[in-house]
Amino acid sequence: MSVAAAGGVTLVLGGARSGKSAYAEWLVENSGLKPVYLATGRAFDGEMEERIASHRQRRGDIWQTIEEPFDLSGVLEDLSGNGQAVLVDCLTLWLTNLMLDQRDIGGETGRFCHSLNTYNGTVVLVSNEVGLGIVPENDMARAFRDHAGRLHQHIASLAETVWFVAAGLPLKMKG
């Protein structure tokens, strides 16, 4: 039985191109539940269009895809209790969307964490660990790093399982 099959919240962290999304997809696909992909990314340029296309191709047709750049809480409320395994990819793109739209980051992340606490089912969250490098030189990048770090800490505290993926190798941190 997959870790994700038992239900609850699983957080999968890692750097860019670490294999975190593929690992999270594997967890969901092996849960025995119908997979739902909740995509937060938006294609602002050709490189992002290619990333999105690559992810779609890797997943294939077995996934239901929901594209939502802002209201993750609303989508989770709608999906709660439906017997599906939901993969949210990715939280750092979601934070970027919120920041670019000048939304209330504390309010939105608090609402999202509340929806995770009340969610009835299996949800796997993917996010980039951005706090391992040098201190960014500009205010927005530092704010982004700080928002992501606080969000990861909050989610890790409520998640049943936390994984860190580097070089395609998952390391279990919690659970």
C-alpha positions as CSV (number, residue, x, y, z in Angstrom):
1,M,0.0,0.0,0.0
2,S,1.3,3.5,-0.9
3,V,1.9,6.0,1.8
4,A,-0.8,8.1,0.1
5,A,-3.4,5.3,0.2
6,A,-3.9,5.8,4.0
7,G,-5.3,9.3,3.4
8,G,-4.3,12.6,5.0
9,V,-1.7,15.1,3.9
10,T,1.7,14.2,2.3
11,L,4.2,17.0,1.6
12,V,6.9,16.4,-1.0
13,L,9.7,19.0,-1.1
14,G,12.7,19.3,-3.3
15,G,14.7,21.6,-5.5
16,A,14.1,22.3,-9.1
17,R,14.3,19.2,-11.3
18,S,14.9,17.0,-8.2
19,G,12.2,14.5,-9.2
20,K,9.7,15.6,-6.6
21,S,6.8,15.9,-9.0
22,A,7.4,12.4,-10.5
23,Y,7.7,11.0,-7.0
24,A,4.5,12.6,-5.9
25,E,2.7,11.4,-9.0
26,W,4.0,7.9,-8.2
27,L,2.6,8.1,-4.6
28,V,-0.8,9.1,-6.0
29,E,-0.9,6.6,-8.8
30,N,-0.1,3.8,-6.3
31,S,-2.7,4.9,-3.8
32,G,-5.4,2.8,-5.5
33,L,-7.6,6.0,-5.7
34,K,-8.6,8.0,-8.8
35,P,-5.9,10.6,-9.4
36,V,-6.7,14.3,-9.6
37,Y,-4.0,16.7,-10.6
38,L,-4.5,20.3,-9.2
39,A,-2.2,22.4,-11.3
40,T,-1.2,25.9,-10.0
41,G,1.3,26.8,-12.8
42,R,0.6,29.4,-15.5
43,A,2.4,29.6,-18.8
44,F,3.9,33.0,-18.9
45,D,6.6,32.0,-21.4
46,G,7.7,29.2,-23.8
47,E,9.8,27.5,-21.1
48,M,6.9,27.2,-18.8
49,E,4.7,26.0,-21.6
50,E,7.2,23.2,-22.2
51,R,7.3,22.3,-18.5
52,I,3.5,22.0,-18.4
53,A,3.4,19.9,-21.6
54,S,6.1,17.6,-20.2
55,H,4.2,17.1,-16.9
56,R,1.0,16.4,-18.9
57,Q,2.7,13.9,-21.1
58,R,4.3,12.1,-18.2
59,R,0.9,11.8,-16.4
60,G,-1.0,10.5,-19.3
61,D,-4.8,10.1,-19.6
62,I,-5.5,8.5,-16.2
63,W,-5.5,11.8,-14.4
64,Q,-8.3,14.4,-14.0
65,T,-6.6,17.8,-14.3
66,I,-7.9,20.9,-12.6
67,E,-6.1,24.1,-13.3
68,E,-6.4,26.7,-10.5
69,P,-3.8,29.3,-9.9
70,F,-5.4,30.9,-6.8
71,D,-8.2,29.2,-5.0
72,L,-6.7,25.9,-3.8
73,S,-8.9,25.9,-0.7
74,G,-12.1,26.1,-2.7
75,V,-11.1,23.2,-5.0
76,L,-10.1,21.1,-1.9
77,E,-13.5,21.9,-0.3
78,D,-15.3,20.8,-3.5
79,L,-13.2,17.5,-3.7
80,S,-13.3,16.6,0.0
81,G,-14.7,13.2,0.7
82,N,-14.9,12.1,-3.0
83,G,-12.5,9.1,-2.6
84,Q,-9.9,10.5,-5.0
85,A,-6.2,11.2,-4.4
86,V,-5.4,14.9,-5.1
87,L,-2.0,16.0,-6.1
88,V,-1.3,19.8,-5.8
89,D,1.7,20.8,-7.9
90,C,3.1,23.2,-6.9
91,L,2.8,25.4,-3.8
92,T,5.7,27.7,-4.7
93,L,4.0,28.5,-8.1
94,W,0.8,29.1,-6.1
95,L,2.7,31.5,-3.8
96,T,4.2,33.2,-6.9
97,N,0.7,33.7,-8.3
98,L,-0.6,35.2,-5.0
99,M,2.4,37.6,-4.8
100,L,2.1,38.7,-8.5
101,D,-1.7,39.3,-7.9
102,Q,-0.9,41.2,-4.7
103,R,-3.1,38.9,-2.6
104,D,-3.0,38.6,1.2
105,I,-0.4,35.9,1.5
106,G,-1.0,35.3,5.3
107,G,-4.8,35.1,4.8
108,E,-4.6,32.8,1.7
109,T,-2.0,30.4,3.2
110,G,-3.9,30.3,6.5
111,R,-7.1,29.5,4.7
112,F,-5.3,26.8,2.7
113,C,-3.8,25.2,5.8
114,H,-7.3,25.2,7.4
115,S,-8.7,23.5,4.3
116,L,-5.9,20.8,4.6
117,N,-6.8,20.3,8.3
118,T,-10.5,19.7,7.4
119,Y,-9.9,17.8,4.1
120,N,-11.5,14.4,4.1
121,G,-9.2,12.3,1.9
122,T,-5.8,12.0,0.4
123,V,-3.8,15.0,-0.7
124,V,-0.2,15.1,-1.8
125,L,1.5,18.5,-2.0
126,V,4.5,19.3,-4.1
127,S,6.7,22.4,-3.3
128,N,10.2,23.7,-4.1
129,E,12.5,24.0,-1.1
130,V,14.0,27.4,-1.8
131,G,15.6,28.1,1.5
132,L,18.8,26.1,1.1
133,G,20.7,28.6,-1.1
134,I,22.2,32.1,-0.7
135,V,20.1,35.0,0.6
136,P,18.4,36.6,-2.4
137,E,19.5,40.1,-3.3
138,N,16.1,41.7,-3.7
139,D,13.1,42.3,-1.5
140,M,10.6,40.3,-3.5
141,A,12.8,37.2,-3.7
142,R,13.5,37.4,0.0
143,A,9.8,37.8,0.8
144,F,9.0,34.8,-1.5
145,R,11.6,32.6,0.2
146,D,10.3,33.6,3.6
147,H,6.6,33.0,2.7
148,A,7.6,29.6,1.3
149,G,9.6,28.7,4.4
150,R,6.7,29.6,6.7
151,L,4.2,27.7,4.5
152,H,6.4,24.6,4.4
153,Q,6.8,24.6,8.2
154,H,3.0,25.0,8.8
155,I,2.1,22.2,6.3
156,A,4.9,19.9,7.6
157,S,3.5,20.3,11.1
158,L,0.0,19.1,10.1
159,A,1.1,16.5,7.4
160,E,1.2,12.9,8.3
161,T,4.1,12.3,5.9
162,V,6.9,14.6,4.6
163,W,9.4,13.6,1.9
164,F,12.5,15.5,0.6
165,V,13.6,14.5,-2.9
166,A,17.1,15.2,-4.3
167,A,18.6,13.7,-7.4
168,G,15.4,11.6,-7.8
169,L,15.9,9.9,-4.4
170,P,13.2,10.4,-1.8
171,L,14.2,10.8,1.8
172,K,11.4,10.4,4.4
173,M,11.5,13.2,6.9
174,K,8.3,12.5,8.8
175,G,5.8,9.7,9.1
